[in-house]
Amino acid sequence: MILNDPRTAITTDPLAAMTGMGVAPRLVVADMVIVMVVGLLLAVMTRVARRMAVQAVRQQHASDQLRRYFSPAVAARIAEGGDDFFRPGGVVREVAVLFADIRGFTHLSAQMPPAHVLDLLRSYHAEMVATVFAHGGTLDKFIGDAIMVTFGSAEPDPNPARRALETALAMREALERLNRRRIAAGEPPLAQDIGVHVGPALVGNVGTPERLEHTVIGDTVNTASRIEAACKQHGRDLLISEAVVAKAGGGFLLERLAPTVLAGKTDPIQLYAVLGHTAADQDEDVILPGLHATPWVVEMDEAEDEAPAVANGLVRGAA
């Protein structure tokens, strides 16, 4: 064994041992400095690598969170911008807001087991959200069966009104696809109502540092919600405001409805039902006259907003 070898010496002074072996003290010090520098570099590199790994995990988590609300392309651009997007505060932008929900959902869900209700919502939401993302929209939130979608909120959009209107028409087609599957499975088809409005709104993060929500706030949002609620009373599935007509550009087939006083409002606004696109060679809107000339007043009872409008006296001709 080495310890029994007479040539083996045990010492607590490595410098003396090395000099005793004929190694110059200057070289010994240099070797020790090199060892210390290499150790320091390794420690720094390990810390940097750990920090980069943590940052990568955070970025991936942020990206995953963003993809829940934004289309993949928009989510990627936001993720590249760092943490600024998640800071409290907001800016005023022109945005288009779209609300959509299942007509008669309260009555429908009351006749279904809870598990079937959830399956219905998942299938409807999945179809609509995929359509929204395909058109660059932002999913703001789910409100029961309803969804709130914005355009021009995540990043400026040169024409959020047109994008919202094209999305609404695509959602109509998406519901037709979903209904074909439901009918084939022996389930009743669904109907939906969509309302769209455009205007200035506050866009930003609200809440606490522990739980922030990126959303859009303002009268533009409230008006869009009330327009969607007016679909049932007008017997139309897609209504837009005059502001959307003015800013979306041409190429749509519209029906001009009677001026409508929305729930919670005092002055009537002009609404249009969207029938579809015009012919491919028609760049201007085609506006058809509506059947009613008398202004409508829509009063929405939050507890009975799914009940038939006429039976509850929710719609009446203005005096």
N, C-alpha and C positions, 0 to 999 in steps of 0.2 A: 504493500500500500504506500501511497505517496507520503502519508504522515510518518511512516516508519523509515522512510528513505533519509539517510544521514545528510543528504544534500539539501533537504527541505528545511526552510527556515520560516517561522511564523513571526510576523511583525504587524504593528498597527501604524507604521509610518511608511506609506507607499512611496513617498518621495525619497526617503533614505534607502529603501529597497531598490528603487530604480537606479539611483546614483551608484549604489553598491554594485549594480550589474553593469556599470560603465555607461549609463545613459546620461547625457548632459541635462542639467536642470532646466535649461532654456527650452529644450525640446519637450521635456515633460510638461512644462507649463503650457506650451503651445498645444500639445495634445489635449490637455484638460480644457483649454479654452474652446477648441474645436468641438469636443464632446458637449460642452455646455451650450454652444451656439446651435449645434444640430438638435439638441434636446429642446431648446427654446423654439426653433423653427417648427419642429414637429408638433409642439404644443399649440402654436399659433395656427398652423395648418389644420389641426384637428378641430380647433374652435371655429375656424372659418367654415370648414366643411360641415360641422354640425349646424352652424347658423344658416348656411345655404340650404341644408336639408330641411330645417324647420320652415324657412321661408318658402321653399318649394311646396311643402305640405300645406302651408297656409294659402298659397296662391291656388293650389289645386282645389282646396276646400272652397275658396271664394269663387273659383270658376264653376265648381259644381253647383254652388248656391245660385249663381247668376243664371245658369242654364235652366233653372226652375222657372224663371220669370221672363227671360229674354231669349230671342232666337240665338242659335249658336254663333252666328257672325257678330251680332251685337254684344253678346256675352264676352267673346274673345277680345273685342276692342276695349270694353270696359275693364277687363282683367289686366290688360296691358297698361292701363292708366294708374295702377297702384291702388292705394287706400283712399284716394281723394273721393272716390264715388261713395264711400261708406261713411263719410263724415257728416255730422249733423248740419242742417241748414238747407237752403234751397235757392232756386232762381225762378224767375217768371219767364215762361216760354209759351208760344202758341202751340197748343196740342189739340189733337182730336181724341175724343173719348167715346168709346163704344160700350154699351151695356147689352147683354143678351141673357135671356133666361128661358126656361121651359114653360110654355103656357099651361096653366092649370096644374102646376106641379104639386101644390098643397093638396088638392083633391085627389090627384093621382097617387101620391105617396101614402095617403091615408088608407088606400085600398091594397097596399103591398106590404109584405114582410120587410123588416128593416134591412135584411141582407140584400133583398132585391132592389130596394131603394138605392143602396150604395152601389150596386152593380150598374144601375141605370145612370147614376151620376158619373161614375167612372167612365162609362162608355161615351156619354155625351160630352163630358169635359175633355176627354182624350181627343175626340174628333175635332172639337172646336179649338183647343189649344194648339194642336198640330197645324191647323189652318192659319191661326193667328201668327205663329212663328214663321210659317212659310211666307208670310207677307210682311215680315219685319216688325210685327207688333209686339207690345210689351204686356205681359199678363200682370195686371196690378194686384188683383185679388179675386178669390172666390167668395161669394156671398150666398151661402146655401147652394141652390141650383144655378144662381146667376154668376156671370163672370164680368169683370170690369177690365177693359183693355184700353191701352193708350198708344198713341202714335206721336212721335216727336218728343217724348219725355226723356228717354234714355240718352238720346243725342238729337241735335237739331235735324228736322226733316223739311225739305223745300216745299212739300205739299202733303202735310199729314191728313188733310181732309180727304184727298183722293185715295190715299193708301187705306184709310179707314173704310171708305165706301167700297173699294174693291174687296177688302177683307170681308165686309158684311155680305156681299154677294157670294163670295166663296164659301162663307159659313152656311148660306142657304143651300148651296150644292152639297156641302158636307152633311147637312142634316138629311138630305134626300138619300145619300149613300147609306147613312146610318139607318134610316127607316126601311130601306130595302132589306137590310140584314135583319131588322127586327120583325118585319112581316114574314120573312122566310123562316124565322124561328117561332112564329106563331104569337108574336107580341104586337101590341097596338103601336101605330106610328106616333111620333111626337110632333108637336108644333112648338115653334119658338118665336119670341119677339125680340127685335133688335132696334136700338135707338142710337143715333150718332149725332154729336154736336162738336163744334170746333170753336176755339177761342183761347184767350190767355188764362193761364193757371199757374199756381205755385208748384214747382216740381222739386222734390228733395226728400230728405230723410227725416222722419218724425219718430218720436219715442224717446227712450233712454239709451245711454251708451251700451247697456247690456242687451237691449232689444230694439233695434232700429228697423223701421219699415220704409222702404222707398215707395213713395206714392205721389199722387197728384191731388191738389186741393184747390177748391174755388167754385164759383158759380157755374163755370163751364161743366164741371163734373155733375153738379146737381141738376142742371138742365138736361144733360144727356140721360141721366137716370129717369127723369120725368118724361122725356120723349119716349123712352122704351116702355114706360108704364102706360102711355097713351095708345100703344099699338092695339091693345085689347078693345078699347073703346072705339077706335076707328076701324077695327076689323082688318088691319093690315099687319104684316109680319116684319116690315122694315120701314122705319120712319127716320127722316133726317130733317135737320133745321135748314132754314134759308141760308144761313151762314155756310153750311156745307155745300149747298148748291152753288153759291157764289164763288167758293174757293176751290172746289174739286176739279173744275174744268168740265168740258163737255163730254158727250158720248153716252149719256144715261137717259133711260126712258122713265119719266117721272109722272106722278099724278099730284096735282096741286089740291091740297085739302083745305077745308075751311079753317080760318084762323082759330087757334086753340089756346085757351087759358090752361096752362099746365097746373098740376097740383102744387099748391104752395106759392103760386105766382098770382099777380093781379092783372098784368097786361097780356093780351093774346100774342102768340107768335105764329108765324107761317110755317106749316109743316108740309112735307112732301113724302108720299109713298114711293118707294123705289121698285119699279117693275122689272128692271133689267138693263141691259145695254142696248143702245141703238144699233142700227146696221153698221157694218164695218166701215163703210165710206161716209158715215155721218159723224162729224166731229162735234156738232152742237147738241145740247140737251133737247130732247123732245118732251114738252110738258103738256100733259093732258088735263083738262078741267075736271075738278072733282064734282061729286053729286050734291054736296051740301054747300050752301052759301052762308048759312047762319053760323056764327062763331060757336064753338064747343067749349064747355067748361069741364075739365077733368078733375074730380075730387077723389083722392085715393085714401081709402081707409086701410091703414097698415095691417090691421088684423084680418081684413077680408079682401086684400088686393087680388086674390086669386079667384074670388067668386064672380059669377056673371055680372057684368057691369049694369045692365038694364035692371036686373032683379034687385040690385042694391041701390038703385037710383043714383049711380055714380056719374052718369052722363046726362046733361040736360042742355037744351038750347039756351043760349044767353038771352036775357031780356033785352 
